[in-house]
Amino acid sequence: MKAQRERGLGGFPRERGGSPPWRAWTPRPPGGGLPWVSTLVLAVFVQVGSTFAAHGQLGEREPLDLFARLLLAAGPAALLARQRFPVPAVFGASATVMIYLGAGYPYGPVFVTAAVGCFSAIVTGHRKAAWWSLGMLWLGHLALAHGLYRWLPPDGGQAAPWSQELAVAAWVVAIAAAAELVRVRQEQWARERVERAEAEKRRADEERLRIARELHDVLAHSISVINVQAGVGLALLDSDPEQARSALATIKAASKEALGEVRQVLDTLRTPGDAPRAPAPGLDRLGELVEQASAAGLTVEVETDGVRAALPPGADLAAFRIIQEALTNVVRHSGSRGARVRLGYAPGRLDLRIDDEGPATTGGDAGGSGNGLVGMRERAASLGGTIEAGPRPDGGFRVEATLPFSAAPKENS
């Protein structure tokens, strides 16, 4: 993270006001080696193009000699380090162009080396260095073409027309503008990559939270039933073997169901994107939930108000899990052996209310105090609903939930 704060988007160094000068000369991390191929192509282009340019300027500029060839090779050689040392590269390329022009050699592709150096420096974030090098190159050319030409080769030279300087200035601005456009585009791509990575991480975190919530609800309910039935079985093992056998059968059924639901949750991890082997539980399994609570010694009364509506899968699962967790808390934390579940259907909304008469068992809370209530609130919040849980005025505990939903789509007949 520290490295990210010190560098800009895409790993490019930031430019800050008052930064020490050595920052611009700090080498960038190697990006897969030196750009040999592109630099070699550039060197060949400059050498061959300058040869043709020299033929078109015979008698106007100095002919290409060994020194000119060395200068034409020195520019691309400096650009070989443009990815790791962009600032020295751009100034080195501009310096070779200035020496080349000062020696009176023909105009031509030699300017491409300065353009490539400037382009690379701007793209890698060294905008000031690129602009300084181009400005120095243009001012140097202005001095050579309108003042120093009297003392520099070729002999008998004349001042260049000012229209040529305007063309050079336009060329400089065009190169800088193109480089700025590429830099902005690269930063945009880098920003989009960061946003995509953050979105993927957020989805992964949400999926982990969903799986943890599912496992908690499944295991907490089933293990609570198993715990109660195990206590009953141990107490009646000698005095009432038949009742103990019934408790063991309940333990077997509860553990089998828990294993099936855990396996279903884990299958979504092993094969992400595949459809689950079994449908997610919903209010159509409320009867099974009541039977399991009854096996744990809890009498559950279910009331329904309004016209029952088909719920979307998310709302259906959330309603089932909230009721399941509330009844589990009654079994684990309440001294009451009875609970009432009310389902209120309204247009676009389902109201749930789960009551127990209490009192809370010693050292416990009828509503629970761990992840259960947190999970219920998260389920309701994911649908835009609310959860209220707390002691009732006349004793016991109450959980109330409001779950908004959209009408489930009807299947075509």
C-alpha positions as CSV (number, residue, x, y, z in Angstrom):
1,M,0.0,0.0,0.0
2,K,2.9,2.4,0.7
3,A,4.2,1.9,-2.8
4,Q,0.8,2.6,-4.2
5,R,0.5,5.9,-2.3
6,E,3.9,7.1,-3.5
7,R,3.1,6.3,-7.2
8,G,0.3,7.4,-9.4
9,L,-2.2,5.4,-11.3
10,G,-0.7,2.6,-13.3
11,G,2.5,2.7,-11.2
12,F,3.5,6.1,-12.7
13,P,5.4,8.5,-10.3
14,R,3.4,11.5,-9.1
15,E,4.6,15.0,-9.7
16,R,4.3,17.1,-6.6
17,G,5.1,20.7,-6.0
18,G,8.4,21.1,-4.1
19,S,9.5,17.5,-4.8
20,P,13.3,17.0,-4.5
21,P,15.0,16.9,-7.9
22,W,16.4,13.4,-7.5
23,R,12.9,12.0,-7.7
24,A,12.8,12.7,-11.5
25,W,16.0,10.8,-11.9
26,T,15.0,7.7,-9.9
27,P,15.0,4.6,-12.1
28,R,11.6,3.0,-12.6
29,P,11.2,-0.7,-12.0
30,P,12.2,-2.8,-15.0
31,G,9.2,-3.6,-17.2
32,G,10.3,-6.8,-18.9
33,G,13.7,-5.7,-20.2
34,L,15.0,-2.9,-22.5
35,P,13.0,-2.0,-25.6
36,W,15.5,-3.4,-28.0
37,V,13.3,-4.1,-31.0
38,S,11.5,-0.8,-31.1
39,T,14.8,1.1,-30.5
40,L,16.5,-0.9,-33.3
41,V,13.6,-0.1,-35.7
42,L,13.8,3.6,-34.8
43,A,17.6,3.6,-35.4
44,V,17.3,2.0,-38.8
45,F,14.5,4.4,-39.7
46,V,16.5,7.5,-38.7
47,Q,19.7,6.3,-40.5
48,V,17.9,5.4,-43.8
49,G,15.5,8.4,-43.7
50,S,18.4,10.8,-43.1
51,T,20.2,9.4,-46.1
52,F,17.3,10.2,-48.3
53,A,16.8,13.6,-46.7
54,A,20.5,14.4,-47.3
55,H,20.1,13.8,-51.1
56,G,17.2,16.3,-51.2
57,Q,19.3,18.9,-49.4
58,L,22.6,18.7,-51.3
59,G,24.4,22.1,-51.3
60,E,22.1,23.4,-48.6
61,R,23.4,21.4,-45.6
62,E,26.5,19.5,-44.7
63,P,26.8,16.0,-46.1
64,L,26.5,13.1,-43.7
65,D,29.8,11.9,-42.5
66,L,31.0,9.5,-39.7
67,F,30.3,12.1,-37.0
68,A,26.7,12.6,-38.3
69,R,26.2,8.8,-38.3
70,L,27.3,8.6,-34.8
71,L,25.0,11.3,-33.7
72,L,22.1,9.6,-35.5
73,A,22.9,6.4,-33.6
74,A,23.4,8.2,-30.3
75,G,19.8,9.4,-30.1
76,P,18.2,6.0,-30.4
77,A,20.9,4.6,-28.0
78,A,19.8,7.2,-25.4
79,L,16.2,6.1,-25.9
80,L,17.1,2.5,-25.1
81,A,16.8,3.5,-21.4
82,R,13.6,5.5,-21.8
83,Q,11.5,3.0,-19.8
84,R,13.8,2.9,-16.8
85,F,15.4,6.3,-16.9
86,P,12.9,8.5,-18.9
87,V,14.3,11.9,-17.9
88,P,18.0,11.3,-18.9
89,A,16.7,9.6,-22.1
90,V,14.6,12.5,-23.2
91,F,17.3,15.1,-22.5
92,G,20.0,12.9,-24.1
93,A,17.9,12.5,-27.3
94,S,17.2,16.2,-27.4
95,A,20.9,17.0,-26.9
96,T,22.0,14.8,-29.8
97,V,19.4,16.5,-32.1
98,M,20.8,19.9,-31.0
99,I,24.4,18.9,-31.7
100,Y,23.3,17.4,-35.1
101,L,21.6,20.6,-36.1
102,G,24.4,22.8,-34.8
103,A,26.9,20.8,-37.0
104,G,24.8,21.8,-40.1
105,Y,23.6,18.3,-41.0
106,P,20.4,17.9,-43.1
107,Y,17.0,18.1,-41.5
108,G,15.0,14.9,-41.4
109,P,14.0,12.0,-39.2
110,V,16.5,13.0,-36.5
111,F,13.6,14.9,-34.9
112,V,11.8,11.6,-34.4
113,T,14.2,10.6,-31.6
114,A,13.3,13.8,-29.6
115,A,9.6,13.1,-30.3
116,V,9.9,9.5,-29.0
117,G,11.8,10.6,-25.9
118,C,9.2,13.3,-25.1
119,F,6.4,10.9,-25.7
120,S,7.9,8.3,-23.4
121,A,8.6,10.9,-20.6
122,I,5.1,12.3,-20.7
123,V,3.5,8.9,-20.7
124,T,5.6,7.8,-17.7
125,G,4.6,10.9,-15.7
126,H,7.6,13.2,-16.2
127,R,5.7,16.0,-18.0
128,K,8.0,18.8,-16.8
129,A,11.1,17.1,-18.1
130,A,9.5,16.5,-21.5
131,W,8.3,20.1,-21.8
132,W,11.7,21.4,-20.7
133,S,13.5,19.3,-23.2
134,L,11.2,20.2,-26.1
135,G,11.4,23.9,-25.1
136,M,15.2,23.8,-25.0
137,L,15.2,22.1,-28.4
138,W,12.9,24.6,-30.0
139,L,14.8,27.6,-28.5
140,G,18.1,26.1,-29.5
141,H,16.9,25.6,-33.0
142,L,15.6,29.2,-33.0
143,A,19.0,30.5,-32.0
144,L,20.8,28.4,-34.6
145,A,18.4,29.3,-37.4
146,H,18.3,33.1,-36.7
147,G,21.5,34.0,-34.9
148,L,24.3,31.5,-34.7
149,Y,24.0,30.3,-38.3
150,R,26.7,32.9,-39.3
151,W,29.4,31.1,-37.4
152,L,28.2,27.5,-37.8
153,P,28.3,25.2,-40.9
154,P,27.3,25.2,-43.6
155,D,29.2,28.2,-44.9
156,G,27.1,30.9,-46.5
157,G,24.0,29.8,-44.7
158,Q,21.0,32.1,-44.4
159,A,18.4,32.7,-41.7
160,A,15.5,30.2,-41.8
161,P,12.1,31.6,-42.6
162,W,9.8,32.2,-39.6
163,S,7.2,30.1,-41.2
164,Q,9.5,27.2,-40.6
165,E,9.7,28.0,-36.9
166,L,5.9,28.0,-36.7
167,A,5.9,24.6,-38.3
168,V,8.4,23.4,-35.7
169,A,6.3,24.8,-32.9
170,A,3.2,23.1,-34.2
171,W,5.2,19.9,-34.4
172,V,6.2,20.2,-30.8
173,V,2.7,20.9,-29.6
174,A,1.3,18.0,-31.6
175,I,3.8,15.6,-30.1
176,A,3.1,16.8,-26.6
177,A,-0.7,16.7,-27.1
178,A,-0.6,13.2,-28.4
179,A,1.6,12.1,-25.5
180,E,-0.8,13.7,-23.0
181,L,-3.7,12.0,-24.6
182,V,-2.0,8.6,-24.3
183,R,-1.0,9.3,-20.6
184,V,-4.6,10.3,-19.7
185,R,-5.9,7.2,-21.4
186,Q,-3.5,5.0,-19.6
187,E,-4.4,6.5,-16.3
188,Q,-8.1,5.9,-17.1
189,W,-7.4,2.2,-17.9
190,A,-5.4,1.9,-14.7
191,R,-8.3,3.5,-12.7
192,E,-10.7,1.1,-14.4
193,R,-8.5,-1.9,-13.5
194,V,-8.4,-0.8,-9.9
195,E,-12.2,-0.3,-9.8
196,R,-12.8,-3.7,-11.4
197,A,-10.4,-5.3,-8.8
198,E,-12.2,-3.5,-6.0
199,A,-15.6,-4.6,-7.3
200,E,-14.4,-8.2,-7.6
201,K,-13.1,-8.1,-4.0
202,R,-16.3,-6.6,-2.8
203,R,-18.3,-9.3,-4.5
204,A,-16.0,-11.9,-3.0
205,D,-16.5,-10.4,0.5
206,E,-20.2,-10.3,0.1
207,E,-20.2,-14.0,-1.0
208,R,-18.1,-15.0,1.9
209,L,-20.5,-13.1,4.3
210,R,-23.5,-14.8,2.7
211,I,-21.9,-18.3,3.0
212,A,-20.9,-17.6,6.6
213,R,-24.5,-16.4,7.4
214,E,-26.0,-19.5,5.8
215,L,-23.7,-21.9,7.7
216,H,-24.4,-20.1,11.0
217,D,-28.1,-20.3,10.5
218,V,-28.1,-24.0,9.4
219,L,-25.6,-25.1,12.1
220,A,-27.0,-23.0,15.0
221,H,-30.5,-24.3,14.5
222,S,-29.6,-28.0,13.9
223,I,-27.1,-28.1,16.7
224,S,-29.6,-26.5,19.1
225,V,-32.1,-29.2,18.3
226,I,-29.5,-31.9,18.6
227,N,-28.3,-30.5,21.9
228,V,-31.8,-30.5,23.4
229,Q,-32.6,-34.0,22.1
230,A,-29.3,-35.4,23.4
231,G,-30.2,-34.1,26.8
232,V,-33.6,-35.7,26.6
233,G,-32.1,-39.0,25.5
234,L,-29.6,-39.0,28.3
235,A,-32.2,-38.2,30.9
236,L,-34.6,-40.9,29.7
237,L,-32.2,-43.6,28.6
238,D,-32.8,-45.8,31.6
239,S,-36.4,-44.8,32.6
240,D,-38.0,-44.5,29.2
241,P,-36.0,-46.2,26.4
242,E,-38.7,-45.6,23.8
243,Q,-38.7,-41.8,24.4
244,A,-34.9,-41.9,24.3
245,R,-35.0,-43.8,21.0
246,S,-37.3,-41.1,19.6
247,A,-34.9,-38.4,20.7
248,L,-32.0,-40.2,19.0
249,A,-34.2,-40.5,15.8
250,T,-34.7,-36.7,16.0
251,I,-31.0,-36.2,16.3
252,K,-30.3,-38.4,13.3
253,A,-32.9,-36.5,11.2
254,A,-31.6,-33.1,12.3
255,S,-28.0,-33.9,11.6
256,K,-28.8,-35.4,8.2
257,E,-30.7,-32.2,7.2
258,A,-27.8,-30.1,8.5
259,L,-25.3,-32.1,6.6
260,G,-27.4,-31.7,3.4
261,E,-27.7,-28.0,3.7
262,V,-24.0,-27.5,4.5
263,R,-23.1,-29.7,1.5
264,Q,-25.3,-27.5,-0.7
265,V,-23.5,-24.3,0.6
266,L,-20.1,-25.8,0.1
267,D,-21.0,-27.0,-3.4
268,T,-21.4,-23.4,-4.5
269,L,-17.8,-22.9,-3.4
270,R,-16.4,-25.8,-5.3
271,T,-18.3,-25.1,-8.5
272,P,-19.0,-21.3,-8.6
273,G,-21.7,-20.3,-11.1
274,D,-23.3,-23.8,-11.2
275,A,-27.0,-24.1,-10.2
276,P,-27.5,-25.5,-6.7
277,R,-28.5,-29.2,-6.5
278,A,-31.4,-28.4,-4.2
279,P,-33.6,-25.3,-4.1
280,A,-32.9,-22.9,-1.3
281,P,-35.3,-23.2,1.7
282,G,-38.3,-20.9,1.9
283,L,-41.6,-20.4,3.7
284,D,-42.9,-23.5,2.0
285,R,-40.7,-25.4,4.5
286,L,-42.1,-23.6,7.5
287,G,-44.0,-26.7,8.5
288,E,-40.7,-28.7,8.7
289,L,-39.3,-25.9,10.9
290,V,-42.2,-26.1,13.2
291,E,-41.8,-29.9,13.4
292,Q,-38.2,-29.6,14.3
293,A,-39.0,-27.0,17.0
294,S,-41.7,-29.4,18.4
295,A,-39.1,-32.2,18.5
296,A,-37.0,-29.9,20.6
297,G,-39.9,-29.4,23.0
298,L,-41.1,-26.0,21.7
299,T,-44.7,-25.5,20.7
300,V,-45.0,-23.1,17.8
301,E,-48.2,-21.4,16.7
302,V,-48.2,-19.9,13.2
303,E,-50.6,-17.1,12.2
304,T,-51.1,-15.7,8.7
305,D,-52.7,-12.3,8.0
306,G,-53.4,-11.0,4.5
307,V,-53.4,-12.8,1.2
308,R,-50.3,-15.0,0.9
309,A,-48.2,-13.9,-2.1
310,A,-45.4,-15.6,-3.9
311,L,-42.0,-14.2,-2.7
312,P,-38.9,-13.8,-4.8
313,P,-36.2,-16.4,-3.8
314,G,-34.1,-13.8,-1.9
315,A,-37.0,-12.6,0.3
316,D,-38.3,-16.2,0.7
317,L,-34.9,-17.4,2.0
318,A,-34.5,-14.4,4.2
319,A,-37.9,-14.9,5.8
320,F,-37.2,-18.6,6.4
321,R,-33.8,-17.9,8.0
322,I,-35.1,-15.1,10.2
323,I,-37.8,-17.3,11.6
324,Q,-35.4,-20.2,12.0
325,E,-32.9,-18.1,13.9
326,A,-35.6,-16.6,16.1
327,L,-36.9,-20.0,17.0
328,T,-33.4,-21.3,17.6
329,N,-32.8,-18.4,20.0
330,V,-36.0,-19.4,21.9
331,V,-34.8,-23.0,22.2
332,R,-31.3,-22.0,23.3
333,H,-31.9,-18.9,25.5
334,S,-35.5,-18.8,26.7
335,G,-37.2,-20.7,29.4
336,S,-40.5,-20.6,27.5
337,R,-41.7,-23.7,25.8
338,G,-44.0,-21.9,23.4
339,A,-43.5,-19.4,20.6
340,R,-45.9,-17.6,18.2
341,V,-45.0,-16.8,14.6
342,R,-47.1,-14.2,12.7
343,L,-46.7,-13.6,8.9
344,G,-48.4,-10.5,7.6
345,Y,-48.7,-10.1,3.9
346,A,-49.2,-6.6,2.4
347,P,-48.7,-5.3,-1.1
348,G,-44.9,-5.5,-1.7
349,R,-44.1,-6.2,1.9
350,L,-43.9,-9.1,4.3
351,D,-44.1,-8.5,8.1
352,L,-42.8,-11.1,10.5
353,R,-43.2,-11.3,14.2
354,I,-41.8,-14.0,16.5
355,D,-42.8,-13.9,20.2
356,D,-41.9,-16.0,23.2
357,E,-43.1,-15.5,26.7
358,G,-39.7,-16.0,28.4
359,P,-38.2,-15.7,30.8
360,A,-34.6,-15.9,29.6
361,T,-32.6,-18.8,31.0
362,T,-29.8,-18.1,33.5
363,G,-26.9,-16.3,31.9
364,G,-28.7,-16.0,28.6
365,D,-30.9,-13.7,26.6
366,A,-34.0,-14.8,24.9
367,G,-33.0,-13.1,21.8
368,G,-29.4,-14.3,21.7
369,S,-26.4,-12.1,21.8
370,G,-24.0,-13.5,19.2
371,N,-24.0,-13.5,15.4
372,G,-27.7,-14.5,15.1
373,L,-29.3,-11.1,15.5
374,V,-26.5,-9.6,13.4
375,G,-27.2,-12.1,10.6
376,M,-30.9,-11.4,10.7
377,R,-30.3,-7.6,10.4
378,E,-27.9,-8.2,7.5
379,R,-30.5,-10.3,5.7
380,A,-33.2,-7.7,6.2
381,A,-30.9,-4.9,5.2
382,S,-29.9,-6.6,2.0
383,L,-33.5,-6.4,0.9
384,G,-34.0,-2.9,2.1
385,G,-35.9,-4.1,5.2
386,T,-35.6,-3.6,8.9
387,I,-35.3,-5.8,12.0
388,E,-36.3,-4.8,15.6
389,A,-35.5,-7.2,18.4
390,G,-35.9,-6.8,22.1
391,P,-37.7,-7.6,25.3
392,R,-41.5,-7.4,25.3
393,P,-43.2,-5.1,27.8
394,D,-45.0,-8.0,29.4
395,G,-42.0,-10.3,29.5
396,G,-40.3,-12.6,27.0
397,F,-38.7,-11.5,23.7
398,R,-40.0,-10.3,20.3
399,V,-38.4,-10.2,16.9
400,E,-40.1,-8.1,14.3
401,A,-39.0,-7.9,10.6
402,T,-40.2,-6.0,7.6
403,L,-39.1,-7.4,4.2
404,P,-40.0,-5.4,1.1
405,F,-40.2,-7.4,-2.1
406,S,-41.3,-7.1,-5.7
407,A,-43.9,-9.4,-7.1
408,A,-42.4,-12.7,-8.3
409,P,-42.7,-13.0,-12.1
410,K,-45.4,-15.3,-13.3
411,E,-44.5,-18.3,-15.4
412,N,-46.0,-18.4,-19.0
413,S,-48.6,-21.0,-19.3
